Amino acid sequence: MNLGDFNSNFTVRVVQFDNTTTNNISVNFKVQCISNIRVSIHTTIVDTTQLSEGYTDIDVVNAAWENVKTIVNAWASFNITEERLSELLITSTSSVIDVSTFNTHFSVKVVYFKLIPNINPTFWSIQFSVSKKIKENISAVFEGLVPLTQDYCNNSLCSNIAAAGWELVKEQACNWALNNIPTDSIVDTVFIPINI
């Protein structure tokens, strides 16, 4: 990916600048795709003995960027093609409600998808909003914390990470859904007249 495409599609923030060690400064960059909100944290150490005398914080950040730019470019190239997560197709439920019944009456949206914490992240935090299809104002939010591992790393598909998050919350979400299944199949349904 060239620089123009990268700067048009991604934002980069310095989220950690730790200069408490004499010669090694730790810098964390948070890179986020503008179109699909996918985020990544990239960490590096800058050996200040390799910098010119009288270096500034900007010099350190530039050196840190040089250390991670190839990895960031590979991550960005992979992740720019992903769709923004919104509605999640539910393919598994708990034993209290079957998939077909759940999908008939409820929709699930991913409303939050972030690496946490910003510094040395250890989890993907994914929040799901489960809403009744006929009354969208009746909903609940459930959070799944998926460990940041080799299976669920920066280059994993968002949909795979979200599916892992759903597996963590599905028991709680399905119990909520069971208590909110419509009891009257006529009320609040769309009626299409056959004559007038």
HELIX and SHEET records of a PDB file:
HELIX    1   1 LEU A    3  ASN A    9  1                                   7    
HELIX    2   2 THR A   48  GLN A   50  5                                   3    
HELIX    3   3 ASP A   57  ASN A   79  1                                  23    
HELIX    4   4 VAL A   99  HIS A  105  1                                   7    
HELIX    5   5 CYS A  158  LEU A  178  1                                  21    
SHEET    1   A 3 PHE A  10  ASP A  18  0                                        
SHEET    2   A 3 ASN A  24  CYS A  33 -1                                        
SHEET    3   A 3 VAL A  39  ASP A  47 -1                                        
SHEET    1   B 3 PHE A 106  ILE A 116  0                                        
SHEET    2   B 3 PHE A 123  LYS A 132 -1                                        
SHEET    3   B 3 SER A 139  PRO A 147 -1                                        
END                                                                             
